[in-house]
Amino acid sequence: MSKNIIIINGPNLNLLGKREPHIYGSLTFETYFEELKAIFPDVTLHYFQSNHEGAIIDKIHEVGYGETEFAGIVINAGAYTHTSVAIADALSAVKIPAVEVHISNIHTREAFRHHSYLTRVCKGMITGLGVKGYEFGVRYFL
């Protein structure tokens, strides 16, 4: 039986491959997502990205209480990581676990990026390993 795992990306991550390639790389997430699906052929990977906090919360609720059973959430909330108590509360409210991922090492960047509201409600954090962090997040649930 295939496991369902969802990757949720927050604001500005739709610009991967274009935005600050010296920090985030030159690969689009859509291209990388196809690579992930090839790495994990026995996993049903789902992908959602939004620049809107409420849409991210709605998606967390949907997968946390929907008819499809999910093994986990791999979440990169982007800048909402550092500002959104609401996304942290949504992750806390659902019964499925989450792993927090950051492409860059948030602890070597601006001081405001050093704090994450999500860490306390996630099983762990993967930071600074580029897009490879998503692969490690998926592996955690396997």
N, C-alpha and C positions, 0 to 999 in steps of 0.2 A: 504494500500500500504506500502510495506516495505521500510525503509530508508536504504541507502547505506552509510556506514561509513568505512573509511580505517584507519588502524593503520600502521604507517611507523616507522620502527626502523632503526637506523643507526649503525655505526661500533661497532663491538664486542658484540652487543646484541644478536647475534646468539650463544654466549657462555653462556647465562643465564642458571643457574643450575650447571654450571661448574666453571665459573670465579668468584673469590672472593665472595663465598657464604655468608660471614660475612657482605658484603655490599649489594649484589644483591639478596640474597636468594638462595635456592636450587631447585627451580621450573624452568623447561624449559619454554620458552615463548610458544612453541607449545602446551604444556599441559595447560598452563594458557589460551591460546586462545580458546581452547575447552571449558573451564569453562566460559569464556566470552560469547561464543555463546549460552551456556545453560542459562545464566542470561538474555540474550536479544534475545529470540526466534523470535521476530517480526522484528529484525534488520538484514540486510544482512551485516555482518562484513567481511571486506577484510583485508589481512595482507601482508605486504611487508617488507623485511629486506635486506639491502645491506651494505657492508663495503666500497662502492664506492660512493663518493660525486655525481658524474654525474648521476649515476643510480637513486639516490634519487631525484635529480632534475627532471630527465626524468619522474619518477613516479608522482611527484607533477604536472607536466605539463599535463600528461596523464589524471589524475583524474580531474584536473581543467578545462580541455577543451575537455574531451572525450564524447562519446555518452551516457555513463551511468551517471546519475545524482547522485552526492554525496552530502550528507548533511554536511559532514565535514571530516577533517583530524585530527587524534590524532597522534602527532609526538613526538618521542623521538629520536633526532638526534645524541645522544651519544656525543662523543667528538666534532663533527661538530657544536654542539650548541655554542661552545666557539670560533669557528674559521671561520665559513662559512657565509660570506656575501652572497654568491651565493645561498645557500638554503633559507636564509631570503628573498632574492630578488624573488626567485621562489614562495614562499608562498605569497608574496605581489602581484605577477603578476596574480595569479589565483583568481577566483571569489568566491571560497568556503572558509569558515573560518577554522582556525586551532586552536587546543589547544595543548600546549606544556606540555609534561610529562617527569618527571625524577624519577627514582626509588629511588635513594638516595637523600638526601637533599643537593643540590649542594652548598648551602650557608654555610654549615658547613664543607666543604671539602677544598681542596687546593684553594688558592686565584684565580688562573686562571679559576677555574670553577664557580666563582661567577658572571661572566658576560655572558649573553646570547645574541647573535645576533638575535635570533628568537622572543624574548619576545615582541618587539615593533610591530611585524606583526601578533601576535597571540591574540586570544580573552582572553587568560589567561594562567597561568602556574600552574601545580600541581607538587609539588616536595616533596620528602621525605616520601611518603606513601607506598613505595614498589610497587609491581605490581598492587595493588588496585587503584593506580592513573589512570591506563588505564580505569578502569570501570567508574571512575568519569568523565574522559574525554568523554567517549561515552555518559554518562547521560547528559552532557551539551547539546549535540545536539538533545536530545529527549525532 
